[in-house]
């Protein structure tokens, strides 16, 4: 593997000498970049989906690029499932931002949005086609992508 500012990578080599997967650590310091590593990666991996995208995030207020990536994936026949927190009285602005994003996605065939009610949701995960998985500190919102310091681990089984 190699490393550079914002990313570290390690490959898994099978007995035949072929790399059959990797672990990648993405780190973004929102104050240090106009478009973070985590933000850049999202539309790329969504664009490679062929069957299903499962996203879990408590705060869902994606930017235009993320919305477009989800809409295009669904238009290609990819099932997009999003699990997010329901109405959160402690953070009305986040709830309203999520509702705005919903209006762009709810009428798209192939996109399902589920709200978890009456229970705190803190998980931030993405699983694509049972081959790509990520878990980390970043929400799917512009604050995480543009302002916060965030880290996530990505695994990919080729």
C-alpha positions as CSV (number, residue, x, y, z in Angstrom):
1,X,0.0,0.0,0.0
2,X,0.9,3.6,0.0
3,X,0.1,6.8,1.8
4,X,-0.5,10.4,1.1
5,X,-2.1,13.2,3.0
6,X,-5.7,12.3,3.7
7,X,-5.5,8.6,2.7
8,X,-3.7,5.3,3.6
9,X,-4.2,2.0,1.8
10,X,-3.3,-1.6,2.3
11,X,-4.0,-4.4,-0.1
12,X,-4.9,-8.1,0.6
13,X,-2.9,-10.5,-1.6
14,X,-4.3,-14.0,-2.2
15,X,-2.2,-17.1,-2.4
16,X,-2.1,-16.6,-6.2
17,X,-0.3,-13.2,-5.7
18,X,-3.3,-11.2,-6.9
19,X,-4.7,-8.4,-4.8
20,X,-8.3,-9.4,-4.0
21,X,-9.3,-6.5,-1.7
22,X,-8.1,-3.5,0.2
23,X,-8.6,-1.4,3.3
24,X,-8.4,2.3,2.8
25,X,-8.5,5.0,5.5
26,X,-9.8,8.4,4.4
27,X,-9.2,11.4,6.5
28,X,-10.6,14.9,5.8
29,X,-9.9,18.1,7.5
30,X,-12.7,20.4,6.3
31,X,-10.7,23.5,7.1
32,X,-7.8,22.3,4.9
33,X,-9.6,21.6,1.6
34,X,-12.3,22.9,-0.7
35,X,-13.5,19.3,-1.5
36,X,-12.5,16.7,1.0
37,X,-11.3,13.1,0.3
38,X,-14.5,11.7,1.7
39,X,-16.6,14.0,-0.4
40,X,-14.7,13.2,-3.5
41,X,-15.0,9.4,-2.9
42,X,-18.8,9.3,-2.5
43,X,-20.0,9.9,-6.1
44,X,-17.2,7.6,-7.4
45,X,-18.2,4.6,-5.4
46,X,-21.9,5.2,-5.9
47,X,-21.2,5.4,-9.6
48,X,-19.7,1.9,-9.5
49,X,-22.7,0.3,-7.8
50,X,-24.4,-2.3,-9.9
51,X,-27.1,-3.8,-7.6
52,X,-27.6,-2.1,-4.2
53,X,-26.5,0.8,-2.1
54,X,-27.3,0.8,1.6
55,X,-26.5,4.0,3.6
56,X,-26.9,4.7,7.3
57,X,-26.4,8.2,8.5
58,X,-28.1,10.2,11.3
59,X,-27.7,13.5,9.5
60,X,-28.8,13.4,5.8
61,X,-28.3,16.6,3.9
62,X,-26.2,15.7,0.9
63,X,-24.8,18.2,-1.6
64,X,-25.9,18.4,-5.2
65,X,-23.2,16.0,-6.3
66,X,-24.2,13.3,-3.9
67,X,-27.9,13.7,-4.8
68,X,-27.1,13.4,-8.5
69,X,-24.9,10.3,-7.8
70,X,-27.8,8.6,-6.0
71,X,-30.4,9.6,-8.7
72,X,-28.2,8.3,-11.5
73,X,-27.4,5.1,-9.7
74,X,-31.2,4.5,-9.2
75,X,-31.9,5.3,-12.9
76,X,-29.4,2.5,-13.8
77,X,-31.5,0.0,-11.8
78,X,-29.5,0.2,-8.5
79,X,-31.6,-0.1,-5.4
80,X,-30.7,2.8,-3.1
81,X,-31.7,2.4,0.6
82,X,-31.1,5.2,3.1
83,X,-31.6,4.8,6.8
84,X,-31.5,8.1,8.7
85,X,-32.7,9.6,12.0
86,X,-36.3,10.7,12.1
87,X,-37.4,14.1,13.4
88,X,-34.9,15.2,16.0
89,X,-36.2,17.8,18.3
90,X,-32.7,18.6,19.5
91,X,-31.6,19.7,16.0
92,X,-34.5,21.2,13.9
93,X,-32.2,22.7,11.3
94,X,-30.8,19.2,10.5
95,X,-34.2,17.7,10.3
96,X,-35.4,20.4,7.9
97,X,-32.3,20.0,5.7
98,X,-33.0,16.3,5.5
99,X,-36.6,16.9,4.6
100,X,-35.5,19.2,1.8
101,X,-33.1,16.5,0.4
102,X,-36.0,13.9,0.6
103,X,-38.1,16.0,-1.7
104,X,-35.4,15.5,-4.4
105,X,-35.2,11.7,-3.8
106,X,-38.5,10.3,-2.7
107,X,-40.2,10.3,-6.1
108,X,-37.2,8.6,-7.8
109,X,-37.9,5.0,-8.6
110,X,-35.3,2.8,-6.8
111,X,-34.7,5.1,-3.9
112,X,-36.1,4.3,-0.5
113,X,-35.6,6.5,2.6
114,X,-36.3,5.1,6.0
115,X,-36.4,7.1,9.2
116,X,-35.6,5.5,12.5
117,X,-37.9,7.0,15.1
118,X,-37.8,7.0,18.9
119,X,-34.3,5.7,19.0
120,X,-31.0,7.5,18.7
121,X,-29.1,6.7,15.5
122,X,-25.3,7.2,15.4
123,X,-24.1,4.8,12.8
124,X,-22.4,6.1,9.7
125,X,-22.0,3.2,7.2
126,X,-22.2,2.5,3.5
127,X,-22.4,-1.0,1.9
128,X,-22.4,-1.3,-1.9
129,X,-23.1,-4.6,-3.7
130,X,-21.7,-6.6,-0.8
131,X,-18.2,-5.7,-2.0
132,X,-17.6,-2.2,-0.6
133,X,-18.2,-1.2,3.0
134,X,-17.3,2.0,4.9
135,X,-17.7,3.0,8.5
136,X,-16.5,6.3,10.0
137,X,-17.3,9.5,11.8
138,X,-18.7,11.4,8.8
139,X,-22.4,12.1,8.2
140,X,-23.8,12.4,4.7
141,X,-24.1,16.2,4.9
142,X,-22.3,19.2,3.8
143,X,-21.1,20.1,7.4
144,X,-19.3,16.8,7.7
145,X,-17.8,17.1,4.2
146,X,-16.9,20.8,4.3
147,X,-16.1,21.8,7.8
148,X,-15.5,18.9,10.2
149,X,-12.5,16.8,10.7
150,X,-13.6,13.3,9.8
151,X,-12.2,9.8,9.3
152,X,-13.6,6.6,7.8
153,X,-12.3,3.2,7.0
154,X,-13.2,1.6,3.6
155,X,-12.9,-2.0,2.6
156,X,-13.3,-3.4,-0.9
157,X,-13.4,-7.0,-1.9
158,X,-12.5,-7.3,-5.6
